[in-house]
């Protein structure tokens, strides 16, 4: 298996060195850069192939959450913090793990095992599995249909919301739908296409996915009900 390309983002030299030692001891990690703050890290991560970023929350000028929001193609994130205060908010950013205080090697390895499993699952290719390819960040990106939560129209663009990231593509919603040959995805509104498997709850006027309510138009209501009954 290919090693995970890692970066460290932490203003403390001692913390950076401690994390570097842990990464160097792990046979499946490859440290490619260390950054002292979020300003350095945004440019450094966006121009590299990064699989995993281990970042601090408390940093000058921009904090760790602002860094995550600034990343074009978000890698997996592990938070390393001295405080538990940010843990709940961190998991709203879909982080892989949250390491608190002085990091012991056993606890570090547990977090890395999680990251490795996620990486393996997200990169496993089943030729028969429905997927689409989009142009993103000057590369072709493969997105599995089962990873898409919903797609939102934005004029001549579309926003594809997946389990890990949000992608904005230079195609209207109809053109994106033309790329998808899966009954999993259903248009419920002129502005929204949803993955039926991701729906948590629904009514006659809306569906809820990841606690976000999306509207069902009157014109699409019957097709939505029939699709649910058939699934």
Beta strands, then each sheet from edge to edge (+ up, - down):
strand 1: 4-9
strand 2: 29-35
strand 3: 52-55
strand 4: 76-81
strand 5: 97-100
strand 6: 131-136
strand 7: 139-144
strand 8: 148-154
strand 9: 157-162
strand 10: 166-169
strand 11: 185-189
strand 12: 192-195
strand 13: 201-202
strand 14: 206-209
strand 15: 212-215
sheet 1: 2+ 1+ 3+ 4+ 5+
sheet 2: 6+ 7-
sheet 3: 10+ 9- 8+ 12- 11+
sheet 4: 13+ 14- 15+
end
